[in-house]
């Protein structure tokens, strides 16, 4: 199959879903990737992909242009995140690629890419919504760490819900990472006229973990060390790490006064950087490779107060053999069994107790580590996921033959 894969950002190992889809598909299909590129770091990511032999076309999109588009969208009903990446140059590039007539279908990643997608397309489209983004913003409106984040959450939740409703009528083939996101989108469709809600077929397709890259680590661990990993500019991660330090770590330090916390991830805001004033806390900022931080820790912690989709930080920790303690919100997208592959706790005292139990109980630590590895192999195997995605593509092309497009 000849596939045009469109994303509003460069693919990288940090974005394991889109990177995994493309790297796996490229082994058996002819894949061209169109992405936006705004920074030197993103250009480096693109170069790394090209060095791997992937066919990447980068469309320049300056941050200034993104901000101007966002400002112009303020008095409208368009989601600001969609306006942010609604690049006319990306739209033109998509149209130019499709005029060649060489593609069987278009795979579009995430809601932010839809602003640049032409209204009329000559080939069928698979839209990977990834998560129900309006639900994420609803959580942000309730639990954001600042008044501004809560205001943005409230604005974007309403706009994004309306926008997702339109997309559910526009596309016939939609992917999400988890069953909870499928139900969330269906709840939006249920509030639309039946003629609209009948169009979309929403398929749950989790993403995998590159088990050649994230290999089980059997080396020395840093004693009494916890790690919280992820993009630290993301509001749910900020809320999670501030909750961790304010409400959970003091309970852990009562029993383990020398326990350390490593916060690893790009673009931490000032509220997170200030946490490093405590000598027991390290804030790394951007790192080129997250693996050393996760594999050297004894425990990966993920006490997110809200979440959608599947948390990559949990999958990566499991693949490296690092046991995980997570909130029920963070673990909900998984099909794990509590206390077998992962420890789940929500109240600060319960979360701290779970961490302390793992630090004290080597047998349980080893059991969770092994069970986590087996879970990744069973449920997040890229070969199996690529085969499922290819089957979805075939169904899309069969639908095209029957005269059903988007």
JOCORRA-V246097 format. One record per run of one state. SS is the DSSP state (@ for helix, = for strand, . for the rest). FROM is the first residue (numbers start at 0). LEN is the number of residues. If there is no record, write none. Layout:
# JOCORRA-V246097
ss=SS from=FROM len=LEN
ss=SS from=FROM len=LEN
This chain:
# JOCORRA-V246097
ss=. from=0 len=1
ss== from=1 len=6
ss=. from=7 len=8
ss=@ from=15 len=10
ss=. from=25 len=4
ss== from=29 len=8
ss=. from=37 len=2
ss=@ from=39 len=12
ss=. from=51 len=3
ss== from=54 len=6
ss=. from=60 len=2
ss=@ from=62 len=11
ss=. from=73 len=6
ss=@ from=79 len=5
ss=. from=84 len=3
ss=@ from=87 len=12
ss=. from=99 len=5
ss== from=104 len=5
ss=. from=109 len=1
ss=@ from=110 len=6
ss=. from=116 len=7
ss== from=123 len=7
ss=. from=130 len=2
ss=@ from=132 len=11
ss=. from=143 len=3
ss=@ from=146 len=24
ss=. from=170 len=2
ss== from=172 len=4
ss=. from=176 len=2
ss=@ from=178 len=11
ss=. from=189 len=4
ss=@ from=193 len=4
ss=. from=197 len=3
ss== from=200 len=4
ss=. from=204 len=20
ss== from=224 len=5
ss=. from=229 len=5
ss=@ from=234 len=21
ss=. from=255 len=4
ss== from=259 len=5
ss=. from=264 len=5
ss=@ from=269 len=8
ss=. from=277 len=3
ss== from=280 len=5
ss=. from=285 len=5
ss=@ from=290 len=6
ss=. from=296 len=2
ss== from=298 len=4
ss=. from=302 len=9
ss=@ from=311 len=9
ss=. from=320 len=2
ss== from=322 len=4
ss=. from=326 len=1
ss=@ from=327 len=4
ss=. from=331 len=6
ss== from=337 len=1
ss=. from=338 len=3
ss== from=341 len=3
ss=. from=344 len=3
ss=@ from=347 len=13
ss=. from=360 len=1
ss=@ from=361 len=18
ss=. from=379 len=2
ss=@ from=381 len=20
ss=. from=401 len=5
